[in-house]
Amino acid sequence: MSDGPVDVTTTDAWKALTELRAGFEPDLRSWFADDPGRASRFTFEAADLHVDLSKNLLTDDLLATLLALAEQVGLEARRDAMFTGEHINVTEDRAVLHTALRLPSDASLDVDGTDVVPAVHETLAKMYAFAERVRSGEWKGVTGERIHTVVNIGIGGSDLGPMMAYEALEPFRHPEIECRFISNIDPTDAAQKLKGLDPATTLFVVSSKTFSTLETLTNARLARAWLLDALGDDVDAADAVKKHFVAVSTALDKVANFGIDPENAFGFWDWVGGRYSVDSAIGTSLAIAVGPEAFAEFLGGFHAIDEHFRTTPLDRNVPALMGLLNVWYVNFFDAQTHAVLPYAQLLHRFPAYLQQLTMESNGKSVRWDGTAVTTDTGEVFWGEPGTNGQHAFYQLIHQGTRVIPADFIAFANPAYPLVDASDGQSTDVHELFLANFFAQTQALAFGKSAEQVRAEGTAENIVNARVFSGNRPTTSIMAPALTPHVLGQLIALYEHITFTQGVVWGIDSFDQWGVELGKQLALQISPAVSGDAETAEQQDTSTQSLIAYYREKRT
Ligand code: F6P
């Protein structure tokens, strides 16, 4: 992989897309009316995911051109390079092998001369055994009591994945074990999450790939001090740390320095990016909450989509098609954002999770050979669960001036089937909910014309305000139910969408140098915040005056 990326803008397919766009007049109403096969032709299955792309600004011509683009940028070759462990994370000279974390135990994958699958399954077995001991109560705290609260301390990929999945899989949780997640270095986070906890029954999982992240180490020290203080002098401090702290990291030497027993540390590998690590030992708190069996099903879901992405021809390959459509919107419709709208309250943190996955991966201005990108790259991902979003920001998606492609996600079966039986009626509330899911994509696609508005007797002066243009692109993703297996599939789907976009743009979707400068400056500025005049004077005048304001007001 030493050659530079193809400059996508020089490909024939890019030129064809530019020409297509010039004469492109989206008309979803006519496209559907004139073509009864449109919905079925543009609906695809990937494992348990049923994905309807038909309400996108997509035509057969466009699809063919996007597929040509994929071919001309070498998407399949790059995908294969990822799956076989080539160092496609060029700027860090690393393989990119989160997909190896979910390979079955009888698979093998040689990376830089070693089969990584046995080590993956050894770590999983160790993590599962530990999770079982905590779940069964066999694992005891220093005073001999079983664990009732697991506090994951981590940030970014060492927080968002387990936290999002813990929320999503609430119906599968152990009834007597609660998880909490401390991530922010804002002391409020630790203070709030520790509030009300019994130290004797609390276990901390310090999760950090590097074990050098300021936030995580600071919070881990705060938690250790809290624990020892609350347990009092009757317990041996080293013993207490041993029984109430475990760690997940690639830096096991640093774990030992913190005082955590290396026996209680779970490793992973530098070929797993932080934002791709929920399926590694970073999922330890989740494995405790939902149990090894559910965690294994979760991994199986990832693997099912990995296999779909790896082996399905691109014209039916859902992550590839969704990634290519995203390129179409970003580069040819100037779409700056992409909404992800789960019609599942349990997925309320899924958009936040996707923000790191997509934006830390594709928010780049240089390509993987160090040259400048030749077109716009990563869009802003955002979202909230429906129907809450409908009563907040959907106005802008329906009638704003920008194109906002949106993914709608829903499940045939609710986690909690409730019936509204008041007033002598019996309404399945999930059906009311899903009616909204179906209605929104219909409204966005087909809109409401001025004639329709007038026909409702609307006063002429407000007709325009009540018109919906339609032709607002959406993808509908459905699955039978939100199970661990399906959640794994959804995450892997977005991982590979992100990968596809990165390949088209020629960027390294697996480094994250853009987070470094702020970290460095925070360390440099810190003495000024604490009153060091010399450091303060070295700052720009705006920063100096902000620090001065802080120091004046801080009581
Ligand atoms: O600063 C960004 C980042 O490096 C993310 O990529 C990562 O997920 C997060 O920090 C946490 O890193 P670590 O797991 O090493 O503590």
Residues whose N, C-alpha, C, O or C-beta is under 5 A from the ligand:
A	BS01	F6P	I155 G156 G157 S158 S207 S208 K209 T210 F211 T213 T216 G274 R275 Q512 V515
